[in-house]
Amino acid sequence: MAAGVVTVAAGAAAQRVPATRPLGPVIATARDSFGRVGSVRELSDGRVIVDDPVDHRLLLLDSALSHAVVIADTTGSTSRAYGGGGFTSSPVLRAGGLIAYIGDTTLFVDHTAVALLVIDPAGTIARVMAPPRPQDIGFVAGSKTAFDGHGHLVYPGQPPARLAGPGIPVEPQDSAIRDSQAIVRATMSSTRLDTAAFTRNQRNPSAVWTTASDGTRAGIQVADPLLLFDDWAMTSDGSIAILRAQNYHIDWVTPDGRVTATPPIAHSWIRLSDSAKTAIVDSVQHVRDSVRLAGRSLAGLVTQLVAPSALPDYFPPTPAVGLLADGDNRLWIPQAWLPAGGGTTYDIVDRAGQLVDRVQIPGATNIVGFGHGVVYLASRVSTRSVLVRARVR
C-alpha cells in the first residue's frame, strides 16, 4: 500500500478493502473509429448500439464489433435522420443518449424532435414516443436516466418546491433548494411525475455582495475544493442506488418505493499532508484563474478558496461523482484520490452494499457502457475514438 494510505474496515461485517487489480483482457475492438463514443447499449446476443454524437451517427455493431449497420445519420440514406443534437459538446449530458427499455428494445433521445425513438432489436426505429414532459428533454438525456422495468422512466429532475418524501409530486419550476437534487419517476403512460428520492450536496456559503458609491457591485465567495456530493445510478434490477457521500453508504429505492440502507462501505483513508493541502488549493486556484482569464466567470464575483489549513486531514472516501452501474447488478465507484499509475480505479459494490472488488482500467480510457461480465471502454487515437470490449475479470 502506498505511503499515506491507511486501509480500514467498516460496518458490522468488518469489510476488507481488496487489493487493486487490472481490468480483464480486451476481447474485441471495433473495426471502425468514431468521432466520439457517447454511450453504448449491449443487446442480449452481444450486438451493440453506439451513439456517436460528433459524427451524428447511431450504429448497430455485430457481436464481434466488426460490422456496423447505420440506424440513423445525417446522409439521408437512412429512414431516420440523427437527431441527437443539443448537447454534443458535453460528454456528461450526451453520455445518456441511449436508454435500455424492454428486453432488447432501446430508447434514443432525439433533441431535434423532442422525442424518444424506439429502436427494436433489429436496429430499426419502430416508433416514436413522447417524453414525460417536453421541457424535461435535457434532463432525460442525462447519463443517469434509466428505465426501471416497472413502467417508470427515472431521471434527475429540477429541485422541487420543498424537501418532501418519496411520492410527493414534483414542482420543477421552483429552484429554491440548491443543496439537493430530485430523482424523479415518470410513468410512461402518463405525464405525471413524482419524487423517488433526493441527493444531497454540500454547498459553499452564498457570496457576500457590496455596492460601491458609484453603483458597481462586487461579491466574494469562499469555496471549498473538497465539497461532498451524493451520486446515484440505477442497478440492473431496477433499484435506485444513492451513494451518500457524508458517511459513504448506499440508500436503495426499489421500483415499488421501498427504501433501505446498507452499512458504510469499507474504504482507504488517504492522509492529506500540509504540503498536499497547499498543492490542492494552488491547483484549483490555477484552474479558476484560467477560467476567469477566458472571460467565463460571473462579472463582479471573486471566488476565494479556503486556506489549506481548513481542509480535512484525510480525503473523503470518494469524490462521489461518476458512479456507474454495470450489467450484473453492481456499482462502480471511482476512487480518484488513490495513487494511480494508470487509469481510474473503481471500487465495485454489490447489491448488499459490500465492497467486493477493486479494479483499475487502462490509462487514457473511459467507461462508456457495460454488458454481462464485460465493460466497454473508449480511448482517443489522434482525433478519433476507439471502442473496445474487455472482460471485467
Secondary structure, DSSP 4 states (H G I P E B T S, - for coil): --TTEEE---TTTT--PPPPEE---EEEE-SS-BS---EEEE-TTS-EEEEETTTTEEEEE-TTS--EEEEEBSSS-SSSB----S-TT-HHHHTTSEEE-STT-EEEEETTTTEEEEE-TTS-EEEEE--S-GGGHHHHTSTT-EE-SSSEEEEE-PPPSS---TTPBP-TT-----SEEEEEEEETTSS-EEEEEEEEB--PPPPEEEE-TTS-EEEEEEE-TT--B-EEEE-TTS-EEEEETTTTEEEEE-TT--EEEPPPPP-EEEB--HHHHHHHHHHHHHHHHHHHHTT-SPTTEEEEEPPGGGS-SB--S----S-EE-TTS-EEEE-TTS--SSS-EEEEE-TTS-EEEEEEPPTTEEEEEEETTEEEEEEEETTEEEEEEEE--
